[in-house]
Amino acid sequence: MSALSLRYVALGDSSGVGVGGRPGGYVEYLFQRLRKAREGVGLLNLAVSGATSGTVLSGQLSKAQRTSPHVVTLGVGINDLWRGVTPE
């Protein structure tokens, strides 16, 4: 990804995949907007349906950090609430 002028990484749950909303979710929408405004934009979408804050911390975060992203979005929390995950 070193040839890219902008690296965009998305972390989170189904909201980043597009479940229950626009196809591709907000991640795809933002990515397409970035591509129109700038050449050489890359996307790594690590969002997965059912992800919790723990999923992001245990699996997605380290992968994201390895790419040295310029832009990061995070959409997570509803699954934590649904499953009764405590703040600790």
C-alpha positions as CSV (number, residue, x, y, z in Angstrom):
1,M,0.0,0.0,0.0
2,S,3.0,2.3,-0.1
3,A,2.1,3.7,-3.5
4,L,-1.2,5.0,-2.1
5,S,-1.6,8.7,-1.4
6,L,-4.2,8.0,1.3
7,R,-4.9,4.8,3.3
8,Y,-8.4,4.5,4.7
9,V,-9.1,1.8,7.3
10,A,-12.5,1.0,8.7
11,L,-13.0,-0.8,12.0
12,G,-16.2,-2.0,13.6
13,D,-19.4,-3.9,13.1
14,S,-22.1,-4.4,10.5
15,S,-22.6,-0.7,10.1
16,G,-19.3,-0.7,8.2
17,V,-20.4,-3.6,6.1
18,G,-23.8,-2.2,5.1
19,V,-26.1,-4.5,6.9
20,G,-29.4,-2.7,7.5
21,G,-28.5,0.4,5.5
22,R,-27.1,1.5,2.1
23,P,-25.2,-1.2,0.2
24,G,-21.6,-1.3,1.5
25,G,-22.5,0.9,4.4
26,Y,-21.0,4.2,5.3
27,V,-17.6,2.9,4.7
28,E,-18.2,2.3,1.0
29,Y,-19.9,5.6,0.7
30,L,-17.0,7.5,2.3
31,F,-14.5,5.6,0.2
32,Q,-16.2,6.5,-3.1
33,R,-16.3,10.1,-2.0
34,L,-12.6,10.1,-1.2
35,R,-11.8,8.4,-4.5
36,K,-13.7,11.2,-6.4
37,A,-11.7,13.9,-4.5
38,R,-8.2,12.3,-4.6
39,E,-6.2,9.8,-6.6
40,G,-4.6,6.8,-5.0
41,V,-7.0,6.1,-2.2
42,G,-7.0,2.6,-0.7
43,L,-9.5,0.9,1.6
44,L,-9.0,-1.8,4.1
45,N,-12.5,-2.6,5.6
46,L,-12.0,-4.7,8.7
47,A,-15.6,-4.3,9.9
48,V,-17.6,-7.5,10.4
49,S,-21.1,-8.2,11.3
50,G,-21.5,-9.0,15.0
51,A,-18.3,-7.3,16.1
52,T,-18.0,-5.9,19.6
53,S,-15.5,-3.5,21.1
54,G,-13.6,-6.6,22.2
55,T,-13.5,-7.8,18.6
56,V,-12.1,-4.5,17.5
57,L,-9.4,-4.6,20.2
58,S,-8.4,-8.2,19.8
59,G,-8.4,-8.5,16.0
60,Q,-9.0,-5.4,14.0
61,L,-6.9,-2.9,15.7
62,S,-3.5,-4.6,15.2
63,K,-4.2,-5.2,11.5
64,A,-5.2,-1.5,11.1
65,Q,-2.0,-0.3,12.8
66,R,0.2,-2.3,10.5
67,T,-1.1,-0.4,7.5
68,S,-0.2,3.0,8.9
69,P,-3.6,4.5,7.9
70,H,-4.2,8.2,7.2
71,V,-7.9,8.0,7.9
72,V,-9.7,5.6,10.3
73,T,-13.4,5.2,11.0
74,L,-14.9,3.3,13.9
75,G,-18.4,2.1,14.1
76,V,-19.0,-0.2,17.1
77,G,-21.1,-0.5,20.2
78,I,-24.6,-1.7,19.4
79,N,-23.5,-5.4,19.7
80,D,-21.9,-4.6,23.1
81,L,-25.3,-3.2,24.3
82,W,-27.2,-6.0,22.8
83,R,-25.0,-8.6,24.5
84,G,-24.8,-6.8,27.8
85,V,-21.1,-6.2,27.6
86,T,-20.0,-4.2,30.7
87,P,-17.8,-1.1,30.3
88,E,-14.9,-2.9,32.0
